[in-house]
Amino acid sequence: MKQFFTLSVVCLFAMSSQAQEKVDKWDLRKCVDYAMKNNISVKQADVQARIAALQFQQAKDYQIPSASFNTGYGPQFGRSIDPTTNQYTTVPLMQQSYSLNGQVQIYNWGRLKNNREANNFSAQAALKDIERAVNDVAINVATYYLQVLASKEQITVSEVQIAQRKAQLEITRKQVAAGSLPELNYIQIEAQLATDSSNYISNKSAFEQNVLFLKALLNLDAALPFEVETPSVDKIPVETFSELQPEVVYKLALGNQPLQLENELKIKAAERNVAANRATMYPSFGGNYSLGTTYNNKAIDYATGKKSPYFTQLDDNFRQSLGIGLSVPIFNNGQYRINFEQSKLNLKNTVLQKDQANQTLKQNIYTSYTNAVNAFEKLNASKKNVESAQKVYDFSFKRYEVGLLSTLELITNQNNLLTAKLQLVTSEFDYVFKMKLLEFYKGQGLKL
């Protein structure tokens, strides 16, 4: 029975391990691609783009001549006009009419054309807004993705720390048993091991929280299995500072960042709206046409004296009309003039929004460059700090083994080494992210 239980546990563990191995790992590219398709903000931007596309289609359709077909059938009572003779009659009858009517704009000072182009530019701007939403999501995904990697690396550092502490504890236990060290030394290291374990749990909790944040950003179920691809941070390619000079990056960003391209399209749309609103204050020419025919069940064919057949009536009563109309706006409570002036102010406001966005972009790029330089310097300092702390700890451990260093001093030096390593992990990922942000502004996207 005991052997069967042991075998069952082994099988369950093996099945669990296989299940974990089958979980697909998510790299940054996969996370960003998934977010593009599933993030709610991106979906909302896509809906707005679809609405803008429909408005553009409607503006195009306004240029097509209109046409409407009508027919009606029913009884006619009392003194009324016979629809086939145009004579008054008191005879009840059943009548049916057919008509086709329509209008066409001949000349309207480009109102419909400018309105169509304005909606076209607005539709293109809406597509750029999708790209802007995607970029915002991509930056957020990259932020949390790198936080997941950093917190995962911190767990590894904590695990190494615990393993080293356990080794120290075992050495100290033997020394205490041999009488070369007091029992207090063992208790001190044991207490520090408990602290290390607590820090490990905290790092693990931070990792799990970062994973949950990333899954929420991807619109993934929190209960689904999820594991990120862990590239070695020192193997992540980054460009040099000479290739990421802020002024060069800014000039490139003006031509590739969706918000800047969107603002240019919005300005063009606003300019066309001004022209369209100006046109409403001028006369316009239009044409109209009408085709129609009627039938009634009391109509008589005077040539034969018999009831006129249905299709004969439709043919005999067929009529057509064409017309040209002139519409001159004289007074409309100032509505057209106000719309025109408002569209000019909208254009001015759109230009100011563009200038503000470009100014913010430039400030963000210069700030990102400064932050990247600082992160690089901090990274170099962290590397030197780890090297120094490692040398101090190695020397301290040798002295501790021969009883020339107190347990408290050894713990202090080891804690300093742990702090330096954790700081190095943070500095490495912070530097990579800030450099990737500059590459992103340059138009290279986000990649690890």
Sequence and secondary structure as in RCSB ss.txt:
>XXXX:A:sequence
MKQFFTLSVVCLFAMSSQAQEKVDKWDLRKCVDYAMKNNISVKQADVQARIAALQFQQAKDYQIPSASFNTGYGP
QFGRSIDPTTNQYTTVPLMQQSYSLNGQVQIYNWGRLKNNREANNFSAQAALKDIERAVNDVAINVATYYLQVLA
SKEQITVSEVQIAQRKAQLEITRKQVAAGSLPELNYIQIEAQLATDSSNYISNKSAFEQNVLFLKALLNLDAALP
FEVETPSVDKIPVETFSELQPEVVYKLALGNQPLQLENELKIKAAERNVAANRATMYPSFGGNYSLGTTYNNKAI
DYATGKKSPYFTQLDDNFRQSLGIGLSVPIFNNGQYRINFEQSKLNLKNTVLQKDQANQTLKQNIYTSYTNAVNA
FEKLNASKKNVESAQKVYDFSFKRYEVGLLSTLELITNQNNLLTAKLQLVTSEFDYVFKMKLLEFYKGQGLKL
>XXXX:A:secstr
 HHHHHHHHHHHHHHHHHHHHTS EE HHHHHHHHHHH HHHHHHHHHHHHHHHHHHHHHHTTS   EEEEEEEE
E SSEE TTT  EE S EEEEEEEEEEEEEEE TTHHHHHHHHHHHHHHHHHHHHHHHHHHHHHHHHHHHHHHHH
HHHHHHHHHHHHHHHHHHHHHHHHHHHHTSS HHHHHHHHHHHHHHHHHHHHHHHHHHHHHHHHHHHTT  TTS 
 EE    GGGS    GGGG HHHHHHHHHHH HHHHHHHHHHHHHHHHHHHHHHTTS EEEEEEEEEEEEETT E
ETTTTEE  HHHHHHHT EEEEEEEEE    STTHHHHHHHHHHHHHHHHHHHHHHHHHHHHHHHHHHHHHHHHH
HHHHHHHHHHHHHHHHHHHHHHHHHHTT S HHHHHHHHHHHHHHHHHHHHHHHHHHHHHHHHHHHHT     
